[in-house]
């Protein structure tokens, strides 16, 4: 990944564990990252993907969400890369 992109694999986590993980990343990244790439998969179900979209789609630190072309990851855009 390029500079400023933090990637985390959420496979095997339930929604509570995923929330704890992502919330901790949001607290720690500060200005060092402009995107969090959350790998959640899509073949074993969409519970994590749906949770991420619902919970972080309106989060005050998140400008917008970007889904990967295959649907297996979601990027939380924290600021625009300039």
C-alpha positions as CSV (number, residue, x, y, z in Angstrom):
1,X,0.0,0.0,0.0
2,X,1.0,3.6,-0.5
3,X,2.0,5.9,2.3
4,X,-0.8,6.8,4.7
5,X,-2.9,3.7,4.1
6,X,-3.4,1.4,7.1
7,X,-4.7,-2.1,6.3
8,X,-6.3,-4.4,8.8
9,X,-7.7,-7.9,8.2
10,X,-11.0,-8.4,10.0
11,X,-11.6,-12.0,8.9
12,X,-12.7,-14.2,11.8
13,X,-13.9,-11.3,13.9
14,X,-17.5,-10.6,15.0
15,X,-18.9,-7.2,14.7
16,X,-18.0,-6.3,18.3
17,X,-14.4,-7.3,17.8
18,X,-14.3,-5.4,14.5
19,X,-15.7,-2.3,16.1
20,X,-13.1,-2.4,18.9
21,X,-10.3,-2.9,16.4
22,X,-11.4,-0.1,14.0
23,X,-12.2,2.3,16.9
24,X,-8.7,1.8,18.3
25,X,-7.2,2.4,14.8
26,X,-9.2,5.6,14.4
27,X,-7.9,6.8,17.8
28,X,-4.2,5.9,17.1
29,X,-3.7,7.0,13.4
30,X,-4.2,10.7,13.9
31,X,-2.8,12.6,10.8
32,X,-0.4,9.8,9.9
33,X,-3.0,8.0,7.7
34,X,-5.5,9.2,5.2
35,X,-7.2,5.8,4.7
36,X,-8.0,2.7,6.7
37,X,-8.4,-0.3,4.5
38,X,-10.7,-2.8,6.2
39,X,-10.5,-6.3,4.7
40,X,-13.7,-8.1,5.7
41,X,-14.3,-10.6,2.8
42,X,-17.6,-11.2,1.2
43,X,-17.9,-14.9,0.4
44,X,-18.6,-16.0,4.0
45,X,-21.4,-13.5,4.4
46,X,-21.8,-9.7,4.5
47,X,-22.3,-9.0,8.2
48,X,-19.0,-7.2,8.7
49,X,-19.3,-5.3,5.4
50,X,-22.8,-4.2,6.3
51,X,-21.8,-3.3,9.9
52,X,-18.9,-1.1,8.6
53,X,-21.1,0.7,6.1
54,X,-23.8,1.3,8.7
55,X,-21.6,2.3,11.6
56,X,-18.7,4.2,9.9
57,X,-20.7,5.7,7.0
58,X,-21.7,8.6,9.3
59,X,-18.7,8.6,11.7
60,X,-17.4,12.1,12.3
61,X,-13.8,11.1,11.4
62,X,-14.8,9.4,8.1
63,X,-15.2,11.6,5.0
64,X,-16.5,8.8,2.8
65,X,-16.4,5.0,2.2
66,X,-14.9,3.3,-0.8
67,X,-15.6,-0.3,-1.6
68,X,-13.1,-2.5,-3.4
69,X,-14.1,-3.8,-6.8
70,X,-14.5,-7.3,-5.5
71,X,-16.5,-6.3,-2.5
72,X,-14.1,-7.8,0.0
73,X,-12.7,-4.6,1.5
74,X,-13.9,-1.2,2.5
75,X,-11.7,1.9,2.8
76,X,-12.6,4.6,5.3
77,X,-11.3,7.8,3.8
78,X,-10.2,10.0,6.7
79,X,-8.8,12.9,4.6
80,X,-8.0,13.5,1.0
81,X,-4.5,12.6,-0.1
82,X,-2.8,15.7,-1.4
